[in-house]
């Protein structure tokens, strides 16, 4: 890279457009509503509270499905 070369010259046209869009977003950050943070925290809390029971239900359902498939599978060696 020469001393006169700028990093923007190495970019493809698509990368240059993306850089321009990102600069616009960086220059004008959106305003955050006052209720956003409490809503996000509430959402995280109920998702955290329900995650373990859902994992348990999924494990039990998988075990039941595997048990049923073993129960109704025809015996090996018999036609």
N, C-alpha and C positions, 0 to 999 in steps of 0.2 A: 504494500500500500504506500503510495507516495504521500508527501507532506500535504499536497493540495487536495487529495481525495477525501471526501467526507463519507461517513458510514451510510448516508442515504443513497449514495451512488451505487452501492453494492446490492441494494434491495431490488427485488423484482417489482413490477407494477402492482401486483396484488399486495405485496408486503408494504409498499409505499402507501397505498390506500388504507390499509389496516392501521398503519402508524398514524395517518392523518385522523382517522376516526377515533383512535385511542387518545390522541392529543385533545380532540374536542371533548371527549368524556372527562379527561383529566382536568380540563379548564373549567368545566361547568358541572361540578358534582351535584347530584340530586339532593333535594331537601328531605330530611328524615322526619316523618310524622311522629309526634310524641307517643302515640300508642303502639308503635311498631315493636319496640323492645319488649314490653310486657307480653304482647301477643306471641312473639317468638319464644320467649321463656316459658309461657304456658304450654305452647306446642311441644317443646322439648320435654317438659315435665311429664305430660300425659303419655308421650311416646316412650319415655324411659320407664314409666310405671307399667305400661302394658307389654313391653318387650319380653320380659322373662316368662309371663304366662303364655304368650304366643309361641315362644320357642318350645315350651313344654308341650303345648297342644300339638305342635308340628312333630315333635319327637314321638309322642304317643300315637299320632295318626300314622307315622311311618312304621312304627313297630306293629301296629294292628294290620296294616296293609301287608307287611312282610310275613306276619304270622298267617294271615289268610292265604297268601300265595303259597306258603309252604304246606298248609293244610289241604288245599285243593289241587296241589300239583300231583300229577300221576306218579306212582312209584317208579323208580328207575329199574329197568330190566324187564318190566311187564309190558306186554303189547295189548 
